[in-house]
């Protein structure tokens, strides 16, 4: 692990207590140029994690609070007529930041949710008939409330597939929660955090992920995991080729995060649940039997 990455993880662990694995997954997601979905109950630190990532990595941050009346223009921006010039001027929306927090993304209507699609996939937006590039690096962290809560709209499959990883923070361990109660507010601590990386250094690290080697045997392991989902009767459909690419890229980022120049099977196993669990759809909502990523890892042998 590079010195900067180690410093970044150490700083994150001082803000988000008792969640080292989730922090490593979030950082690996960013290194892999992916987007992160955090699904959990309110009050466990989802928004604080996004703020901490932005502060530690030196990224320009914008937060969008998704509500039922939010419009696509509230995210992308809008052209406003200016009398002084006699013309329209485009005012960029909050999507033009390096780290965008889409807070409670499933409280917005599907039309507004879809406004994120082009931005997340193409790293550009089309507004007022003109295509505009988004900054580099560009990272979306979306938080999602459980579907059983009132006033939520389930994310469509196409939107879910745009997120490289989905994680849950969960309640902190007892000792960590005791420290939370005894210490200062985490938001106050955030104001004292200094960036461990610059955006330029982060882009360089993202480029290094592509150079992490994957052997033919390792790729066969990834393919075996993907093919297993396609042959399972409990799933509506198997993982797509894009999901297989996501697993490989996330494993490369995990290996880089741990200072390795090549991917080993344990790297694939570490990221596989976060990458694929939100892509595994049960064949029938009435019947149990859809496997989890952990169960797939148990039954698919390493070549």
C-alpha positions in Angstrom: 0.0 0.0 0.0 1.3 3.4 -0.9 2.0 5.9 1.9 -0.9 8.2 0.8 -3.4 5.3 0.8 -2.3 4.2 4.2 -2.7 7.8 5.5 -6.1 8.0 3.9 -7.3 4.8 5.5 -6.0 5.9 8.9 -7.8 9.2 8.7 -11.1 7.5 7.6 -10.8 5.0 10.5 -10.6 8.0 13.0 -13.9 9.3 11.7 -15.9 6.1 11.0 -15.2 3.8 14.0 -15.3 0.0 13.9 -15.8 -0.4 10.2 -12.4 -1.1 8.6 -13.7 -3.5 5.9 -16.4 -1.1 4.7 -13.9 1.7 4.5 -11.5 -0.4 2.5 -14.3 -1.4 0.1 -15.3 2.2 -0.3 -11.8 3.3 -1.1 -11.3 0.3 -3.5 -14.5 1.4 -5.2 -13.2 4.8 -5.8 -9.8 3.5 -7.0 -11.6 1.4 -9.5 -13.5 4.5 -10.9 -16.8 3.1 -9.7 -19.8 4.5 -7.8 -20.9 3.4 -4.3 -24.3 2.6 -3.0 -24.8 2.5 0.8 -28.0 0.9 1.9 -28.9 1.0 5.6 -31.2 2.5 8.2 -30.8 6.2 9.1 -28.3 7.3 11.6 -25.4 4.8 11.1 -23.0 7.2 9.4 -23.7 6.9 5.7 -23.6 10.7 5.1 -20.6 11.1 7.4 -18.7 8.4 5.3 -19.3 10.4 2.1 -18.1 13.6 3.8 -15.1 11.9 5.2 -14.1 10.5 1.8 -14.3 13.9 0.2 -12.3 15.6 2.9 -9.6 12.9 3.1 -9.2 12.7 -0.6 -9.3 16.4 -1.2 -12.3 16.3 -3.5 -14.9 19.0 -4.3 -18.1 17.9 -2.6 -21.8 18.5 -3.3 -24.8 17.0 -1.6 -28.2 16.5 -3.3 -31.0 15.6 -0.9 -33.4 13.4 -3.0 -37.1 14.1 -2.4 -40.2 13.2 -4.2 -40.4 16.6 -5.9 -36.8 16.8 -7.0 -36.4 17.5 -10.7 -33.6 16.4 -13.1 -32.7 20.1 -13.6 -32.1 20.4 -9.9 -29.2 17.9 -10.4 -27.9 18.7 -13.8 -28.3 22.5 -13.9 -30.4 24.9 -15.9 -30.0 27.8 -18.4 -31.2 31.2 -17.0 -31.9 34.3 -19.1 -29.6 37.2 -18.3 -30.9 40.6 -19.3 -27.4 42.1 -19.3 -26.2 39.9 -22.1 -29.5 39.3 -23.8 -28.9 35.5 -23.8 -29.1 32.4 -21.7 -26.3 31.2 -19.4 -26.0 27.7 -18.2 -25.7 27.4 -14.4 -24.2 24.0 -13.5 -26.0 21.8 -11.0 -24.4 19.9 -8.1 -23.5 17.0 -10.4 -20.5 19.1 -11.5 -18.5 18.1 -8.4 -15.8 15.5 -7.9 -17.7 13.6 -5.2 -21.5 13.9 -5.3 -23.6 12.6 -2.4 -27.0 11.5 -3.6 -28.7 11.3 -0.2 -31.7 9.0 0.1 -31.7 8.4 -3.7 -34.7 6.1 -3.6 -37.0 8.8 -2.3 -36.9 10.6 -5.7 -39.1 9.6 -8.6 -37.8 7.3 -11.3 -37.5 10.2 -13.7 -35.2 12.0 -11.4 -33.2 8.9 -10.6 -32.6 8.4 -14.3 -31.0 11.8 -14.5 -28.0 10.2 -12.8 -27.6 7.4 -15.4 -25.7 9.3 -18.1 -23.5 11.1 -15.6 -22.5 7.9 -13.8 -21.9 5.8 -17.0 -20.5 8.4 -19.4 -19.1 10.9 -17.0 -20.8 13.6 -18.9 -24.3 15.2 -18.9 -26.4 16.5 -21.7 -28.4 19.6 -20.8 -30.0 22.2 -23.0 -28.9 20.3 -26.0 -25.2 20.5 -25.1 -22.9 17.8 -23.8 -20.7 18.8 -20.9 -17.9 16.8 -19.4 -17.8 16.1 -15.6 -14.7 16.7 -13.6 -12.0 14.1 -12.9 -12.1 12.2 -10.7 -15.9 11.8 -10.6 -17.5 9.7 -7.9 -21.1 9.2 -6.8 -21.9 8.0 -3.4 -25.7 7.3 -3.0 -27.4 6.4 0.2 -30.6 4.3 0.2 -33.1 3.6 2.8 -34.6 0.1 3.2 -37.4 -0.5 0.7 -39.9 -1.2 3.6 -39.7 2.4 4.7 -42.5 4.8 3.6 -42.0 7.0 0.6 -39.4 5.0 -1.3 -39.2 4.2 -5.0 -37.1 1.0 -5.7 -34.1 1.7 -7.9 -34.5 0.2 -11.4 -32.1 -2.6 -12.4 -30.4 -0.3 -14.9 -29.7 2.2 -12.1 -28.5 -0.5 -9.7 -26.1 -1.8 -12.3 -24.4 1.6 -12.5 -23.1 1.1 -8.9 -19.9 -0.8 -8.8 -20.4 -1.7 -5.2 -23.2 -1.8 -2.6 -22.3 -1.9 1.1 -24.1 -1.6 4.4 -22.4 0.0 7.5 -24.6 -1.6 10.2 -24.5 -0.7 13.8 -21.0 -0.2 15.3 -19.4 -2.7 17.6 -20.0 -2.0 21.3 -16.5 -0.6 22.0 -16.7 1.7 18.9 -20.2 2.9 19.9 -19.0 3.6 23.4 -16.2 5.8 21.9 -18.8 7.6 19.7 -20.8 8.5 22.8 -17.7 9.6 24.8 -15.9 11.6 22.1 -16.7 14.7 20.1 -19.2 14.8 17.3 -17.8 13.2 14.1 -18.8 16.2 12.0 -16.6 18.4 14.3 -13.7 16.1 13.8 -14.2 16.3 10.0 -13.3 20.0 10.1 -9.9 19.2 11.5 -9.0 16.5 8.8 -6.4 17.5 6.3 -6.4 15.8 2.8 -4.1 12.8 2.5 -4.3 12.9 -1.3 -4.8 15.5 -4.0 -7.2 14.8 -6.9 -4.3 14.5 -9.2 -2.6 11.8 -7.1 -6.0 10.0 -6.9 -6.2 10.0 -10.7 -2.7 8.5 -10.9 -3.6 5.8 -8.5 -6.8 5.0 -10.5 -4.6 4.6 -13.6 -2.3 2.2 -11.7 -5.3 -0.1 -11.0 -5.3 -1.1 -14.7 -1.7 -2.3 -14.4 -2.4 -4.8 -11.6 -1.9 -8.2 -13.3 -4.6 -10.8 -13.6 -3.4 -14.3 -14.6 -5.4 -16.6 -17.0 -6.2 -18.8 -14.0 -7.6 -15.9 -12.0 -9.8 -14.9 -14.9 -11.1 -18.4 -15.2 -12.1 -18.2 -11.5 -14.0 -15.0 -12.2 -15.7 -16.6 -15.2 -16.6 -19.7 -13.1 -18.3 -17.4 -10.5 -20.2 -15.6 -13.2 -21.3 -18.7 -15.1 -22.6 -20.3 -11.8 -25.1 -17.5 -11.5 -26.3 -18.1 -15.1 -27.0 -21.7 -14.4 -28.8 -21.2 -11.1 -32.6 -21.7 -11.2 -33.2 -19.4 -8.2 -32.1 -16.4 -10.2 -34.1 -14.4 -12.7 -30.9 -13.9 -14.8 -27.2 -14.4 -14.4 -24.5 -11.9 -14.1 -23.8 -9.9 -17.2 -20.3 -9.5 -18.8 -20.3 -6.0 -17.4 -20.6 -7.5 -13.9 -17.7 -9.8 -14.6 -15.6 -6.8 -15.6 -16.7 -5.0 -12.5 -15.5 -8.0 -10.3 -12.1 -8.0 -12.1 -11.7 -4.2 -11.8 -12.7 -4.2 -8.1 -10.3 -7.1 -7.3 -7.5 -5.2 -9.0 -8.2 -2.1 -6.9 -8.4 -4.3 -3.7 -5.0 -5.8 -4.6 -3.5 -2.3 -5.2 -4.9 -1.1 -1.9 -3.1 -4.0 -0.2 0.2 -3.4 -2.0 0.1 -6.3 -4.4 1.0 -6.1 -8.1 -1.2 -9.0 -9.1 -4.7 -10.2 -8.2 -5.0 -13.4 -6.1 -8.3 -15.4 -5.5 -8.6 -13.8 -2.0 -8.9 -10.4 -3.6 -11.8 -11.6 -5.8 -13.5 -13.2 -2.7 -13.1 -9.9 -0.7 -14.9 -7.7 -3.2 -17.4 -10.3 -4.8 -20.3 -9.8 -2.3 -20.2 -6.0 -2.5 -20.0 -6.1 -6.3 -22.7 -8.7 -7.1 -25.2 -9.0 -4.3 -27.3 -6.0 -5.7 -27.2 -7.6 -9.1 -28.6 -11.0 -8.1 -32.3 -10.9 -8.6 -34.5 -13.8 -7.4 -36.5 -15.7 -10.1 -39.6 -15.2 -8.0 -40.4 -12.9 -5.1 -42.6 -15.5 -3.6 -40.0 -18.3 -3.5 -36.8 -18.5 -1.6 -33.8 -20.0 -3.2 -31.8 -17.1 -4.8 -28.2 -17.6 -3.7 -26.1 -14.9 -2.1 -22.6 -14.0 -3.2 -21.2 -15.7 -0.1 -23.0 -18.9 -1.0 -21.7 -18.8 -4.5 -18.1 -18.4 -3.2 -18.6 -21.4 -1.0 -19.6 -23.7 -3.9 -17.4 -22.5 -6.8 -13.9 -24.0 -6.5 -10.7 -22.0 -7.2 -9.1 -23.4 -10.4 
